């Protein structure tokens, strides 16, 4: 019983620390994407695609879907290559 309680407490601590850090990663990636896009020709197809990915990442982040937001935000720099 004590082991179960210990495991539950540790799992709660990991989630309490990990989720906000993961949420911050979204914000950081979205900012990086926007900064990269700002340095490009706004009418280029690459910039438009990256901007759409960053906007989608921001919507997902605001909806609380951090994992998908990070995935979308990480796709933006790849679209700029």
Protein Blocks (a to p, Z undefined) as FASTA:
>chain_A
ZZmmmmmmmmmmmmmmmmmmmmmmmmmmmmmmmmmmmmpcfkbmklmmmmmmmmmmmmmm
mnopaklmmmmmmmmmmmmZZ
